[in-house]
Amino acid sequence: MPAPKKRFGQHFLRDESVLARIAGVCISVPGDHTVEIGPGDGALTAHLLRQEGELHVVEIDRDLIAGLRRRFAKDPVVVHEADALRFSLCAAVAGRLRVVGNLPYNISSPLIFHFLEQPCIAGMVFLLQKEVVDRLAAPPGGRDYGRLSVMVQARCEVVPLFAVAAEAFSPPPAVESRLVALRPVPSLVPPPAAALFAEIVARAFSQRRKMLRQSLRGYFGNEDWRMLGIDATRRAETLSVAEFVALAAHAKTQSRSSP
């Protein structure tokens, strides 16, 4: 049994009942491919194999690659040795993809942002730190609601599933874990305004204690706030996803009309 490596944030899931339960959530639509991120030594992979179709796994740890290839040599498993943060799933695997993984907690948010930009992904199921799941699903108005909430909710339905105890892992993490499903929906953001939307959301939450008139100065003036019907004295965490979309669409329209 391989020893988990701290530099990769590895906490191997060992509880067979939890592994089976996760695999049950990940049943794919016929014709879709399943991609597992960070399979480790293949504990979840073995359960996912019970589904029909080819299974792809993406692993960065070279010491685990050979073991995965040996273990699944006779199975329809394609092992990709790659850093998932820099790996284009759409270029490597043709068709619609269902992505699953026990993500390293130290890079879970960057990974989610990376996957959101890959249009071939039809669904995601991730085991994450409970705090991250709370942020993904948070409504406006609270401490958990932030950039991650807005960016993901503009593109996905967020469905928190079930908690997983620390004792199910080796080594046990020092945080609570939770499974979450992210189901892509048609983006609320008009494609021409996508870059501005990301900029505005990032800027607003980078200065979340400031009023919008201050944090978004340079994007909007008094007349813009009046036209939008948004009180410029509000703060970022009070805005809904739809209001952030309206900000981006307005800013894009104004930039086109500028001489």
Secondary structure as the mmCIF struct_conf table of DSSP 4:
data_model
#
loop_
_struct_conf.conf_type_id
_struct_conf.id
_struct_conf.beg_label_comp_id
_struct_conf.beg_label_asym_id
_struct_conf.beg_label_seq_id
_struct_conf.end_label_comp_id
_struct_conf.end_label_asym_id
_struct_conf.end_label_seq_id
HELX_LH_PP_P HELX_LH_PP_P1 PRO A 2 PRO A 4
HELX_RH_3T_P HELX_RH_3T_P1 LYS A 6 PHE A 8
TURN_TY1_P TURN_TY1_P1 GLY A 9 GLY A 9
STRN STRN1 PHE A 12 LEU A 13
HELX_RH_AL_P HELX_RH_AL_P1 GLU A 16 VAL A 25
TURN_TY1_P TURN_TY1_P2 CYS A 26 CYS A 26
HELX_LH_PP_P HELX_LH_PP_P2 ILE A 27 VAL A 29
TURN_TY1_P TURN_TY1_P3 PRO A 30 GLY A 31
STRN STRN2 HIS A 33 ILE A 37
TURN_TY1_P TURN_TY1_P4 GLY A 40 GLY A 42
HELX_RH_AL_P HELX_RH_AL_P2 ALA A 43 LEU A 48
TURN_TY1_P TURN_TY1_P5 LEU A 49 ARG A 50
BEND BEND1 GLN A 51 GLY A 53
STRN STRN3 LEU A 55 GLU A 59
HELX_RH_AL_P HELX_RH_AL_P3 ARG A 62 ARG A 71
TURN_TY1_P TURN_TY1_P6 PHE A 72 PRO A 76
STRN STRN4 VAL A 77 GLU A 81
BEND BEND2 ALA A 82 ALA A 82
HELX_RH_3T_P HELX_RH_3T_P2 ALA A 84 ARG A 86
HELX_RH_AL_P HELX_RH_AL_P4 LEU A 89 ALA A 92
BEND BEND3 VAL A 93 VAL A 93
BEND BEND4 GLY A 95 GLY A 95
STRN STRN5 LEU A 97 ASN A 102
HELX_RH_3T_P HELX_RH_3T_P3 TYR A 105 ILE A 107
HELX_RH_AL_P HELX_RH_AL_P5 SER A 108 LEU A 116
TURN_TY1_P TURN_TY1_P7 GLU A 117 GLU A 117
TURN_TY1_P TURN_TY1_P8 PRO A 119 CYS A 120
STRN STRN6 ILE A 121 GLN A 129
HELX_RH_AL_P HELX_RH_AL_P6 LYS A 130 ALA A 137
HELX_LH_PP_P HELX_LH_PP_P3 ALA A 138 PRO A 139
TURN_TY1_P TURN_TY1_P9 PRO A 140 GLY A 141
BEND BEND5 GLY A 142 GLY A 142
TURN_TY1_P TURN_TY1_P10 ARG A 143 ASP A 144
BEND BEND6 GLY A 146 GLY A 146
HELX_RH_AL_P HELX_RH_AL_P7 ARG A 147 GLN A 153
TURN_TY1_P TURN_TY1_P11 ALA A 154 ARG A 155
STRN STRN7 CYS A 156 VAL A 164
HELX_RH_3T_P HELX_RH_3T_P4 ALA A 166 ALA A 168
STRN STRN8 PHE A 169 SER A 170
BEND BEND7 PRO A 171 PRO A 171
HELX_LH_PP_P HELX_LH_PP_P4 PRO A 172 PRO A 173
BEND BEND8 ALA A 174 VAL A 175
STRN STRN9 SER A 177 PRO A 184
BEND BEND9 LEU A 188 VAL A 189
HELX_RH_3T_P HELX_RH_3T_P5 PRO A 191 ALA A 193
HELX_RH_AL_P HELX_RH_AL_P8 ALA A 194 SER A 206
TURN_TY1_P TURN_TY1_P12 GLN A 207 ARG A 209
BEND BEND10 LYS A 210 LYS A 210
STRN STRN10 MET A 211 MET A 211
HELX_RH_AL_P HELX_RH_AL_P9 LEU A 212 SER A 215
TURN_TY1_P TURN_TY1_P13 LEU A 216 TYR A 219
HELX_RH_AL_P HELX_RH_AL_P10 ASN A 222 LEU A 228
TURN_TY1_P TURN_TY1_P14 GLY A 229 GLY A 229
TURN_TY1_P TURN_TY1_P15 ALA A 232 THR A 233
BEND BEND11 ARG A 234 ARG A 234
STRN STRN11 ARG A 235 ARG A 235
HELX_RH_3T_P HELX_RH_3T_P6 ALA A 236 THR A 238
HELX_RH_AL_P HELX_RH_AL_P11 VAL A 241 SER A 257
#
